[in-house]
Amino acid sequence: MTPVIRTLAEVSALTAALLVPALVLLFVFSTALWVYEDAKLQYERGTPVVLSVSTFEVATPKAWFLGCLLAWLVFFPLYLKGRKS
């Protein structure tokens, strides 16, 4: 069996391939955490950020956090929009 010898280019490509998804996950988690903290502050002030669509409602900081964590592309812009109104 021959040993695997990697070139610097192969190692760099592998590192980038692992680093990019990790950075994306870190970004999503960080912004979801910010949403939680901000939603909690808004809730404590008596001005919660609420999203209502038919019977579906997002009104608590935990719900906003989970929404942003699981479906960031949908919930993060909705949170920002709801926060401004």
N, CA, C and O atoms as a GROMACS GRO file, in nm:
protein
  340
    1MET      N    1   0.083  -0.116   0.000
    1MET     CA    2   0.000   0.000   0.000
    1MET      C    3   0.089   0.124   0.000
    1MET      O    4   0.184   0.133   0.078
    2THR      N    5   0.059   0.219  -0.086
    2THR     CA    6   0.142   0.339  -0.095
    2THR      C    7   0.089   0.446   0.001
    2THR      O    8  -0.032   0.461   0.018
    3PRO      N    9   0.180   0.520   0.063
    3PRO     CA   10   0.136   0.626   0.154
    3PRO      C   11   0.073   0.741   0.075
    3PRO      O   12   0.110   0.767  -0.040
    4VAL      N   13  -0.019   0.807   0.136
    4VAL     CA   14  -0.086   0.921   0.073
    4VAL      C   15  -0.003   1.045   0.099
    4VAL      O   16   0.020   1.084   0.214
    5ILE      N   17   0.041   1.106  -0.008
    5ILE     CA   18   0.119   1.229   0.003
    5ILE      C   19   0.033   1.342  -0.053
    5ILE      O   20  -0.008   1.338  -0.169
    6ARG      N   21   0.007   1.440   0.028
    6ARG     CA   22  -0.076   1.553  -0.014
    6ARG      C   23   0.013   1.673  -0.045
    6ARG      O   24   0.109   1.703   0.026
    7THR      N   25  -0.023   1.739  -0.150
    7THR     CA   26   0.048   1.862  -0.184
    7THR      C   27  -0.011   1.975  -0.102
    7THR      O   28  -0.117   1.961  -0.042
    8LEU      N   29   0.057   2.086  -0.100
    8LEU     CA   30   0.010   2.203  -0.028
    8LEU      C   31  -0.124   2.251  -0.084
    8LEU      O   32  -0.210   2.295  -0.009
    9ALA      N   33  -0.141   2.243  -0.215
    9ALA     CA   34  -0.266   2.285  -0.277
    9ALA      C   35  -0.382   2.196  -0.234
    9ALA      O   36  -0.491   2.246  -0.209
   10GLU      N   37  -0.358   2.065  -0.224
   10GLU     CA   38  -0.463   1.973  -0.180
   10GLU      C   39  -0.502   2.000  -0.035
   10GLU      O   40  -0.620   1.998  -0.001
   11VAL      N   41  -0.404   2.024   0.050
   11VAL     CA   42  -0.431   2.053   0.190
   11VAL      C   43  -0.507   2.185   0.203
   11VAL      O   44  -0.600   2.195   0.282
   12SER      N   45  -0.468   2.286   0.126
   12SER     CA   46  -0.535   2.416   0.130
   12SER      C   47  -0.680   2.404   0.084
   12SER      O   48  -0.770   2.463   0.143
   13ALA      N   49  -0.703   2.327  -0.022
   13ALA     CA   50  -0.838   2.308  -0.072
   13ALA      C   51  -0.924   2.234   0.030
   13ALA      O   52  -1.041   2.268   0.050
   14LEU      N   53  -0.867   2.135   0.095
   14LEU     CA   54  -0.939   2.060   0.197
   14LEU      C   55  -0.972   2.149   0.316
   14LEU      O   56  -1.082   2.144   0.370
   15THR      N   57  -0.875   2.229   0.357
   15THR     CA   58  -0.897   2.320   0.469
   15THR      C   59  -1.006   2.420   0.437
   15THR      O   60  -1.093   2.446   0.520
   16ALA      N   61  -1.004   2.477   0.316
   16ALA     CA   62  -1.107   2.573   0.276
   16ALA      C   63  -1.244   2.505   0.268
   16ALA      O   64  -1.346   2.564   0.305
   17ALA      N   65  -1.246   2.382   0.221
   17ALA     CA   66  -1.372   2.309   0.209
   17ALA      C   67  -1.434   2.283   0.346
   17ALA      O   68  -1.556   2.274   0.358
   18LEU      N   69  -1.352   2.271   0.448
   18LEU     CA   70  -1.404   2.251   0.584
   18LEU      C   71  -1.429   2.383   0.655
   18LEU      O   72  -1.520   2.392   0.738
   19LEU      N   73  -1.350   2.483   0.624
   19LEU     CA   74  -1.360   2.611   0.693
   19LEU      C   75  -1.484   2.690   0.653
   19LEU      O   76  -1.548   2.750   0.740
   20VAL      N   77  -1.519   2.691   0.528
   20VAL     CA   78  -1.633   2.771   0.482
   20VAL      C   79  -1.764   2.726   0.547
   20VAL      O   80  -1.836   2.812   0.600
   21PRO      N   81  -1.799   2.598   0.547
   21PRO     CA   82  -1.923   2.559   0.616
   21PRO      C   83  -1.920   2.590   0.766
   21PRO      O   84  -2.022   2.626   0.824
   22ALA      N   85  -1.803   2.575   0.828
   22ALA     CA   86  -1.791   2.606   0.971
   22ALA      C   87  -1.816   2.754   0.997
   22ALA      O   88  -1.882   2.790   1.094
   23LEU      N   89  -1.765   2.839   0.910
   23LEU     CA   90  -1.787   2.983   0.926
   23LEU      C   91  -1.933   3.020   0.903
   23LEU      O   92  -1.987   3.106   0.972
   24VAL      N   93  -1.997   2.956   0.807
   24VAL     CA   94  -2.139   2.981   0.782
   24VAL      C   95  -2.222   2.940   0.904
   24VAL      O   96  -2.310   3.014   0.947
   25LEU      N   97  -2.194   2.823   0.960
   25LEU     CA   98  -2.265   2.778   1.079
   25LEU      C   99  -2.242   2.871   1.198
   25LEU      O  100  -2.334   2.899   1.274
   26LEU      N  101  -2.120   2.917   1.213
   26LEU     CA  102  -2.088   3.011   1.320
   26LEU      C  103  -2.165   3.142   1.302
   26LEU      O  104  -2.217   3.198   1.399
   27PHE      N  105  -2.173   3.191   1.178
   27PHE     CA  106  -2.248   3.313   1.148
   27PHE      C  107  -2.396   3.295   1.178
   27PHE      O  108  -2.457   3.382   1.241
   28VAL      N  109  -2.454   3.185   1.134
   28VAL     CA  110  -2.597   3.160   1.158
   28VAL      C  111  -2.625   3.149   1.308
   28VAL      O  112  -2.721   3.207   1.357
   29PHE      N  113  -2.541   3.076   1.380
   29PHE     CA  114  -2.561   3.061   1.524
   29PHE      C  115  -2.547   3.195   1.596
   29PHE      O  116  -2.624   3.226   1.686
   30SER      N  117  -2.447   3.274   1.555
   30SER     CA  118  -2.424   3.404   1.619
   30SER      C  119  -2.541   3.499   1.596
   30SER      O  120  -2.584   3.567   1.689
   31THR      N  121  -2.593   3.504   1.474
   31THR     CA  122  -2.705   3.593   1.447
   31THR      C  123  -2.832   3.542   1.515
   31THR      O  124  -2.914   3.623   1.560
   32ALA      N  125  -2.850   3.413   1.523
   32ALA     CA  126  -2.966   3.357   1.594
   32ALA      C  127  -2.958   3.391   1.743
   32ALA      O  128  -3.060   3.421   1.806
   33LEU      N  129  -2.839   3.387   1.798
   33LEU     CA  130  -2.820   3.424   1.938
   33LEU      C  131  -2.848   3.573   1.959
   33LEU      O  132  -2.907   3.611   2.060
   34TRP      N  133  -2.805   3.656   1.865
   34TRP     CA  134  -2.835   3.799   1.872
   34TRP      C  135  -2.987   3.822   1.867
   34TRP      O  136  -3.041   3.903   1.942
   35VAL      N  137  -3.054   3.750   1.778
   35VAL     CA  138  -3.200   3.762   1.767
   35VAL      C  139  -3.264   3.725   1.900
   35VAL      O  140  -3.355   3.793   1.946
   36TYR      N  141  -3.218   3.619   1.962
   36TYR     CA  142  -3.272   3.578   2.092
   36TYR      C  143  -3.256   3.688   2.196
   36TYR      O  144  -3.352   3.725   2.264
   37GLU      N  145  -3.135   3.741   2.207
   37GLU     CA  146  -3.109   3.845   2.306
   37GLU      C  147  -3.191   3.971   2.278
   37GLU      O  148  -3.246   4.031   2.370
   38ASP      N  149  -3.199   4.010   2.152
   38ASP     CA  150  -3.275   4.129   2.116
   38ASP      C  151  -3.425   4.107   2.137
   38ASP      O  152  -3.494   4.196   2.187
   39ALA      N  153  -3.475   3.991   2.099
   39ALA     CA  154  -3.617   3.960   2.118
   39ALA      C  155  -3.652   3.955   2.266
   39ALA      O  156  -3.760   3.997   2.307
   40LYS      N  157  -3.560   3.905   2.347
   40LYS     CA  158  -3.580   3.902   2.491
   40LYS      C  159  -3.588   4.044   2.548
   40LYS      O  160  -3.672   4.073   2.633
   41LEU      N  161  -3.501   4.130   2.502
   41LEU     CA  162  -3.501   4.270   2.545
   41LEU      C  163  -3.630   4.340   2.503
   41LEU      O  164  -3.691   4.412   2.582
   42GLN      N  165  -3.672   4.318   2.379
   42GLN     CA  166  -3.797   4.376   2.330
   42GLN      C  167  -3.916   4.324   2.410
   42GLN      O  168  -4.007   4.400   2.444
   43TYR      N  169  -3.915   4.196   2.441
   43TYR     CA  170  -4.022   4.133   2.518
   43TYR      C  171  -4.030   4.193   2.658
   43TYR      O  172  -4.139   4.221   2.708
   44GLU      N  173  -3.914   4.211   2.720
   44GLU     CA  174  -3.910   4.268   2.856
   44GLU      C  175  -3.955   4.413   2.857
   44GLU      O  176  -4.009   4.459   2.958
   45ARG      N  177  -3.934   4.486   2.749
   45ARG     CA  178  -3.978   4.625   2.739
   45ARG      C  179  -4.128   4.637   2.713
   45ARG      O  180  -4.185   4.746   2.722
   46GLY      N  181  -4.191   4.526   2.682
   46GLY     CA  182  -4.334   4.527   2.655
   46GLY      C  183  -4.368   4.550   2.509
   46GLY      O  184  -4.484   4.575   2.475
   47THR      N  185  -4.267   4.542   2.422
   47THR     CA  186  -4.289   4.557   2.278
   47THR      C  187  -4.232   4.435   2.205
   47THR      O  188  -4.135   4.448   2.130
   48PRO      N  189  -4.292   4.318   2.225
   48PRO     CA  190  -4.238   4.198   2.162
   48PRO      C  191  -4.249   4.203   2.010
   48PRO      O  192  -4.340   4.265   1.955
   49VAL      N  193  -4.157   4.138   1.945
   49VAL     CA  194  -4.162   4.125   1.800
   49VAL      C  195  -4.247   4.002   1.771
   49VAL      O  196  -4.214   3.891   1.812
   50VAL      N  197  -4.358   4.022   1.700
   50VAL     CA  198  -4.454   3.914   1.676
   50VAL      C  199  -4.477   3.898   1.527
   50VAL      O  200  -4.495   3.996   1.454
   51LEU      N  201  -4.475   3.774   1.482
   51LEU     CA  202  -4.507   3.739   1.344
   51LEU      C  203  -4.629   3.648   1.347
   51LEU      O  204  -4.627   3.543   1.410
   52SER      N  205  -4.736   3.689   1.279
   52SER     CA  206  -4.857   3.608   1.272
   52SER      C  207  -4.895   3.587   1.126
   52SER      O  208  -4.912   3.682   1.050
   53VAL      N  209  -4.906   3.460   1.089
   53VAL     CA  210  -4.953   3.423   0.956
   53VAL      C  211  -5.059   3.316   0.976
   53VAL      O  212  -5.027   3.202   1.012
   54SER      N  213  -5.183   3.352   0.953
   54SER     CA  214  -5.296   3.262   0.975
   54SER      C  215  -5.293   3.212   1.120
   54SER      O  216  -5.306   3.294   1.211
   55THR      N  217  -5.278   3.084   1.143
   55THR     CA  218  -5.274   3.032   1.280
   55THR      C  219  -5.131   3.015   1.331
   55THR      O  220  -5.111   2.975   1.446
   56PHE      N  221  -5.033   3.044   1.249
   56PHE     CA  222  -4.892   3.032   1.286
   56PHE      C  223  -4.846   3.163   1.349
   56PHE      O  224  -4.864   3.270   1.290
   57GLU      N  225  -4.786   3.156   1.470
   57GLU     CA  226  -4.740   3.276   1.537
   57GLU      C  227  -4.604   3.254   1.600
   57GLU      O  228  -4.579   3.152   1.664
   58VAL      N  229  -4.516   3.350   1.581
   58VAL     CA  230  -4.385   3.351   1.646
   58VAL      C  231  -4.384   3.476   1.733
   58VAL      O  232  -4.387   3.588   1.682
   59ALA      N  233  -4.379   3.456   1.865
   59ALA     CA  234  -4.390   3.571   1.954
   59ALA      C  235  -4.290   3.570   2.070
   59ALA      O  236  -4.272   3.672   2.136
   60THR      N  237  -4.224   3.458   2.094
   60THR     CA  238  -4.132   3.450   2.207
   60THR      C  239  -3.988   3.452   2.158
   60THR      O  240  -3.960   3.414   2.045
   61PRO      N  241  -3.897   3.495   2.244
   61PRO     CA  242  -3.755   3.493   2.206
   61PRO      C  243  -3.706   3.353   2.168
   61PRO      O  244  -3.627   3.338   2.076
   62LYS      N  245  -3.754   3.250   2.240
   62LYS     CA  246  -3.712   3.113   2.207
   62LYS      C  247  -3.761   3.071   2.069
   62LYS      O  248  -3.688   3.005   1.994
   63ALA      N  249  -3.882   3.110   2.035
   63ALA     CA  250  -3.935   3.075   1.902
   63ALA      C  251  -3.857   3.145   1.793
   63ALA      O  252  -3.828   3.086   1.690
   64TRP      N  253  -3.822   3.272   1.815
   64TRP     CA  254  -3.742   3.344   1.716
   64TRP      C  255  -3.603   3.281   1.702
   64TRP      O  256  -3.551   3.268   1.591
   65PHE      N  257  -3.544   3.241   1.814
   65PHE     CA  258  -3.412   3.176   1.810
   65PHE      C  259  -3.418   3.047   1.730
   65PHE      O  260  -3.335   3.024   1.642
   66LEU      N  261  -3.515   2.962   1.762
   66LEU     CA  262  -3.527   2.834   1.690
   66LEU      C  263  -3.557   2.856   1.542
   66LEU      O  264  -3.502   2.786   1.456
   67GLY      N  265  -3.644   2.952   1.512
   67GLY     CA  266  -3.674   2.982   1.373
   67GLY      C  267  -3.550   3.026   1.297
   67GLY      O  268  -3.524   2.979   1.186
   68CYS      N  269  -3.472   3.115   1.358
   68CYS     CA  270  -3.350   3.163   1.292
   68CYS      C  271  -3.246   3.052   1.281
   68CYS      O  272  -3.173   3.045   1.182
   69LEU      N  273  -3.240   2.967   1.380
   69LEU     CA  274  -3.142   2.858   1.378
   69LEU      C  275  -3.176   2.755   1.271
   69LEU      O  276  -3.086   2.705   1.203
   70LEU      N  277  -3.303   2.724   1.254
   70LEU     CA  278  -3.344   2.618   1.162
   70LEU      C  279  -3.374   2.668   1.021
   70LEU      O  280  -3.355   2.595   0.924
   71ALA      N  281  -3.421   2.791   1.009
   71ALA     CA  282  -3.458   2.845   0.877
   71ALA      C  283  -3.416   2.991   0.870
   71ALA      O  284  -3.499   3.080   0.858
   72TRP      N  285  -3.286   3.014   0.878
   72TRP     CA  286  -3.229   3.148   0.888
   72TRP      C  287  -3.272   3.238   0.773
   72TRP      O  288  -3.307   3.354   0.795
   73LEU      N  289  -3.270   3.187   0.652
   73LEU     CA  290  -3.303   3.269   0.535
   73LEU      C  291  -3.446   3.323   0.539
   73LEU      O  292  -3.475   3.426   0.478
   74VAL      N  293  -3.533   3.256   0.610
   74VAL     CA  294  -3.672   3.300   0.622
   74VAL      C  295  -3.690   3.389   0.745
   74VAL      O  296  -3.742   3.500   0.735
   75PHE      N  297  -3.648   3.340   0.860
   75PHE     CA  298  -3.680   3.406   0.986
   75PHE      C  299  -3.596   3.529   1.017
   75PHE      O  300  -3.648   3.624   1.076
   76PHE      N  301  -3.469   3.532   0.979
   76PHE     CA  302  -3.388   3.648   1.013
   76PHE      C  303  -3.438   3.775   0.945
   76PHE      O  304  -3.453   3.877   1.012
   77PRO      N  305  -3.466   3.773   0.814
   77PRO     CA  306  -3.522   3.895   0.753
   77PRO      C  307  -3.660   3.931   0.811
   77PRO      O  308  -3.691   4.049   0.826
   78LEU      N  309  -3.741   3.831   0.842
   78LEU     CA  310  -3.872   3.859   0.902
   78LEU      C  311  -3.856   3.923   1.039
   78LEU      O  312  -3.933   4.013   1.076
   79TYR      N  313  -3.758   3.878   1.114
   79TYR     CA  314  -3.734   3.939   1.246
   79TYR      C  315  -3.693   4.085   1.229
   79TYR      O  316  -3.745   4.172   1.299
   80LEU      N  317  -3.601   4.111   1.139
   80LEU     CA  318  -3.556   4.248   1.118
   80LEU      C  319  -3.672   4.338   1.074
   80LEU      O  320  -3.684   4.451   1.120
   81LYS      N  321  -3.756   4.287   0.986
   81LYS     CA  322  -3.872   4.364   0.940
   81LYS      C  323  -3.969   4.388   1.055
   81LYS      O  324  -4.018   4.500   1.072
   82GLY      N  325  -3.998   4.284   1.132
   82GLY     CA  326  -4.090   4.296   1.244
   82GLY      C  327  -4.037   4.385   1.355
   82GLY      O  328  -4.114   4.448   1.426
   83ARG      N  329  -3.908   4.389   1.368
   83ARG     CA  330  -3.844   4.470   1.472
   83ARG      C  331  -3.858   4.619   1.443
   83ARG      O  332  -3.869   4.700   1.534
   84LYS      N  333  -3.856   4.654   1.316
   84LYS     CA  334  -3.863   4.796   1.277
   84LYS      C  335  -4.004   4.851   1.288
   84LYS      O  336  -4.022   4.972   1.304
   85SER      N  337  -4.104   4.764   1.278
   85SER     CA  338  -4.241   4.818   1.277
   85SER      C  339  -4.295   4.844   1.416
   85SER      O  340  -4.409   4.888   1.430
   0.00000   0.00000   0.00000
